[in-house]
Amino acid sequence: MTAPAPAATPAKPAPRPPDASMDLLRQIVRQSVDPDYAVAAARGSRSSRHHWLLGAVAVLVGVLFAVAALQTTRSAPAVQTERSELITRVQDAETAQDQLRSRATTLSEDISTLRAAALGDDAGSQALQRRISLLDPVVGLIAVHGPGVSVVVDDAPSADDERDRVLDLDLQILANGLWQAGAEAIAVNGHRLSGLTAIRSAGDAITVDYRSLTPPYRIEAVGDPQTLPAAFAETAAGAWWHDLAQNRGMRFDLTTTDDLTLPADPGLTLRYAKEPR
């Protein structure tokens, strides 16, 4: 009879490390920085590189602007010189044109004097001379002076819309209204109007017989200062300009004067004439 085998003895548990109760402290030592801080640090490094890139682009743009400003500054004197020369040439041309206009007026008066002397002193010649003298001021062949009205018109202070600016049509209506009211002679900015005068637009400028005008526009009319203002107000032109002044804010100043001098129209030349039957 064999003896029974001895019973198996239970295995002893593995001994615990001495710092087993210090897991939290070991975790703090091994991971001294919170994971979120590490992520934020990584983002910070990428953001830093992004800022450096933006800084480099800003420096490049600044250099380009500096070069452009330098080139503009260097070319500014030449542009200003060309502009000054162009303005001087225009002013000289206008002065020469005014001198020629004055000479043409003087020559027209000399022609009238010579014509009167050539017609003679007979009754028929005197009647013809009186008729010519009566028509000369009306058609603009000679300068005239006398009482009348002066009208100054201009764009609205804030002329954003085209209809807030004086157009060639507005001046045409104004001149026709003065004729209708009884004006004997009219000039716009010193240029005499006749039956052959054209008031039109050329680009942004208004021209009278192809001479550009600058605002404000002064329209002078020789006539009876006692009746012209009221008669003009009753015309369609008066209503037109009353609407422009009230609703568009455009300038319209009408004043009477005791003495106006309007030059002759230098572009008016008599080429054909015949005695009426």
Residue pairs with C-beta under 8 A, 6 or more apart in sequence:
19 25
19 26
97 211
100 266
101 263
101 266
102 263
104 264
104 266
105 142
105 143
105 263
105 264
105 266
108 141
108 142
108 264
108 266
109 142
109 143
109 264
112 132
112 133
112 136
112 141
112 142
115 129
115 132
116 129
119 125
119 126
119 128
119 129
136 142
137 144
137 184
137 185
138 184
138 185
139 194
139 195
139 268
140 185
140 192
140 193
140 194
140 195
140 197
140 264
140 265
140 268
141 264
141 265
141 268
141 270
142 264
143 261
143 262
143 263
143 264
144 184
144 185
144 222
144 261
144 262
145 222
145 259
145 260
145 261
145 262
146 184
146 222
146 259
146 260
147 222
147 223
147 224
147 225
147 256
147 257
147 258
147 259
147 260
148 183
148 184
148 220
148 221
148 222
148 223
148 225
148 228
148 256
148 257
148 260
149 178
149 183
149 220
149 221
149 223
149 225
149 228
149 229
149 232
149 254
149 255
149 256
149 257
150 218
150 219
150 220
150 221
150 254
150 255
150 256
150 257
150 260
151 174
151 178
151 218
151 219
151 220
151 221
151 252
151 253
151 254
151 255
152 216
152 217
152 218
152 219
152 251
152 252
152 253
153 166
153 170
153 171
153 174
153 216
153 217
153 219
153 241
153 250
153 251
153 252
153 253
154 166
154 215
154 216
154 217
154 250
154 251
155 164
155 165
155 166
155 215
155 250
155 251
156 164
156 165
156 248
156 249
156 250
156 251
157 249
158 164
158 249
159 165
163 248
164 248
164 249
164 250
166 206
166 215
166 217
166 250
167 201
167 206
168 199
168 200
168 201
168 206
168 207
170 240
170 241
170 244
171 188
171 199
171 206
171 217
171 219
172 199
173 236
173 237
173 240
173 241
174 219
174 237
174 241
175 186
175 188
175 193
175 199
175 219
176 237
177 232
177 235
177 236
177 237
177 238
177 240
177 241
178 186
178 219
178 221
178 223
178 228
178 232
178 237
179 186
180 231
180 232
180 235
180 237
181 223
181 227
181 228
181 231
181 232
181 234
181 235
182 223
182 224
182 227
182 228
182 231
183 221
183 222
183 223
183 228
184 221
184 222
184 223
185 192
185 193
185 221
185 222
185 262
186 192
186 193
186 219
186 220
186 221
186 222
186 262
187 193
187 219
187 220
187 262
187 263
188 199
188 208
188 213
188 217
188 218
188 219
189 208
189 213
189 214
189 217
189 218
190 218
190 263
191 197
191 208
191 209
191 211
191 213
191 265
192 262
192 263
192 264
192 265
193 199
193 208
193 265
194 265
194 268
196 265
196 267
196 268
197 208
197 209
197 265
198 207
198 208
198 209
198 210
199 206
199 207
199 208
200 206
200 207
201 207
202 210
202 212
205 212
205 213
205 214
206 212
206 213
206 217
207 213
209 265
209 267
216 251
220 260
220 262
221 228
221 260
222 260
222 262
225 256
225 257
225 258
228 256
229 254
229 256
232 238
232 254
233 242
241 252
242 252
244 250
244 252
245 251
245 252
